[in-house]
Amino acid sequence: MASRSVVEAARGMLGRAGAFMPETPFDPTPADVQRAACRRLEDLGYRSAWTNELLGKDSFAQLSMLLASTERMAFGTCIANIWVRPAQTAYGAAALLSGAYPGRFVLGLGVGYPQQASAVGREFGRPLATMREYLTAMDATAPPDAPPPTYATILGANGPKMLGLAATMTDGALPAGSPPTDTRIRANAWARTSSWSSISTQAMETSDTSPPRFRRTSPQARTT
């Protein structure tokens, strides 16, 4: 877990609302379009953006490109798939991005879905135990005398058990696609189990009125 000062700095950096930039396996967005979109968001005053991860796409590589193409915006993984890389690799990638772009990176991790595990020849098994082992392995990768991380880590958590793990081992939770009522319930549960005040939620909001299958406008991720 990061220090309280790092967590509070991350909350301020992310702001009240940020853009969510999802990708689909059937319609990848060219790199130059992504860079231009982030520069436009930054010009419009957005303070943060989040990206998802699919098989065939690396969130850390994508964020390195987007961080380099902007000046102030913060970026977070929403969420980095734990099945596609060892915990040691995730630790190294997060540390490098945080060092290269201080105060502009948030690590979002999640256990995802059984299909993501089977796609890389892994058994989904017990997601709570798997996530706990992954976080423990990341912590063990740090040198013995290393300072606390300089970036906040949040955990994709919709159920009470995963939310409890997020409260005890990470700096925040990201309940994906939750309506405001569910978010308040989870925030109250978080407050009972953690001394931190950090929780993010992916709220599906769009100003586009076209049918969902034609919609190109990204939902937003809100920090509450």
N, C-alpha and C positions, 0 to 999 in steps of 0.2 A: 504494500500500500504506500501511496505517496504521502508526503507531509500535509498537514492541514493547509499550509500556505499554498502549496502546489494545487490542492483541490479547489480552494477558493479562487485562486488565479484562473484555473480552468473554467470555473463557472462564469467568471466575469468575461473571459475570452470568448466563450461560446455564445453569450447573450441569451435573450429570451427566446429567440427563434432562429433557426438556420435552415438552409436548403438541404433537401435530401435528393441525391443524384443516383437513382437506381439504374442498374443495367439488367438486360435480359440476355439469355444465351442465344436468342434468335435475332437480336437487333442491336449489336454492339455499336457504341457511339465512337466515332473517330477521335483520336487524341486531340487534333486541332480544334474540334468542336467543343470538347470538354474544357480545354484551356480557355477558349474564348468565352464560354458560358461562365466560368468561374471569375474571369476578369470583369465580366458584366455584372455579376452578382456583387462583387466587391465594390464596383463603382456605384451600385444602387444602395450600398450601405449594409449589406449582409455581412455578418461577422463570422459565420461558420457554415460549413457544409459537411455532409456525411455521405459516405459511399458504402455500397454493399459489396459482397464478394460471392462470385460464382465460380464453378469449376471452369478452368481455362482463363481466369482473370485473377491477378494478384493485387490485393488491396494496397499493400505497402508500395509496390511499384507505381500504382496509380496515384497514390497520395504524394509520392516524391515528385511526380510530374506536376501535379496541381499546386503543391506548395511552391515549387520553383517558378510557376507562372503567375503567382500572386504575391502581394507584398504584406498584407496584414491579416488575411482570413485565416481562421483556424480550421483544421480538418480532423475528422474522426472516422474510424472504421465502424461500420454499422451493418453487419458485424464481421470481424475477421473469423474465418472458418478454422476451427482448431484441428480439423481432420487433415488439412492439406499441408501442414507444416509442423515440425516438432516444436515443443515449447522453447527449446534453446534458440531456434531460428526466430521465433516470434519475439523473444526477448532482445536479440541482437538487432532486428529490424526496427523495433520500437525505440531502442536506445539510440540508434543512428539517426532516425528522423527527428527525435526530440533534441538531440545535440545539434543537428544541422539547422533546425528551425525552432529555437527556444520559444516555449509558450504557445506554440501553434498546432500541437498534435495531441490528440486523445486516442487512446487505444481501447477499442470496443471488441470484446471477445464473446463468442457464444458456442454452445455445443451443437446448435443447428438441428438437422433432421436426420433420420435414419438413412435416407437416400444419399446424403452427403458422405456419410461414413462408408456405405457400401460401394460408392463410386471409386473409393481409393482402397478397397479391399479390407476395410476395417469393420468390426462389429460395433454397433451403436451401444449395446449393453446398458449399463447404468449411467445415464447422463450426469447425474449429480456427482457421483464418484469420479467419473472421467474428468469433469470440469475441475474438481478439487485437485486431482492429481496433476492436471495441466498447470494450474496456477502455482502449485507447490514446486513443480519442476522449473517454472520460470523464475521463481524466487531463488531456487538453488543455483541457477546459472550465474547469478551476480557474484562477483568476487567477495570474499569475506569482509573486506573493509570498504566495500562500495557504499556510497551514500544512498538514501532512499531515491526512488525513481523521480525524475524531473518531469514526468508526464502522469496524468491521471489515467487509471484503468477502470473501465466500466464493463458490466457483464449483462449480456442479453438474458433477461429474466422475466418470465411471465407468471410462473407458479410460485407458491410460498416457499418451497424448499430452495429453489434456485435464488430467489430473492434474499433468503437468509444467508446463503453462501456469498452473494454479492456484498451483503452488509458486513460480513466478517473478514472477507479476504480481498475485497476491491474497494474502489473509491466511489462507486455509484452503480446504478442499475438502469437498464434500457429496456422497458417493456414495449415490445414492438406492436404497433397498430392498435394501441389501447385507447378506448374512449376516455374522456375526461373523468367520468365517474370511477372507472377502474383505476385510473392513475392516482386519484386521491386515496383510494383504498390501499394501494401498494405503497404510496408515500407514507401513510400512517403506519403501515407494517414496518417499513424501512426505519422510521423514526424510533420504533420500539426496540430495534435490534442493532442500531448503529449510532455512533457518536457523530458521523458525518451528515451533512445536509445535502448531499449531491444525489440527484436522480434525474434522469433524462427520459423522455418518452417520444416515440415516433408516432406522431399524429398525422393521419391521412387527410391533408387539406390541399385543395387545388382551386384555382380560379377558372379553370378550364371547364366549360359545360359540355364538351363533346363526349360521346360515348366512351366508356373506360378503355375499350380495346384500341381506340384511336388516340387516347390521351397522351400527350407528350410532356405536359407540365409535371414537374416533380412535386411529390408531397413535401411536407416540412417536418423537421424534427424540432420539438420544443424542449427546452430545459426548464424544469419546474422545481 
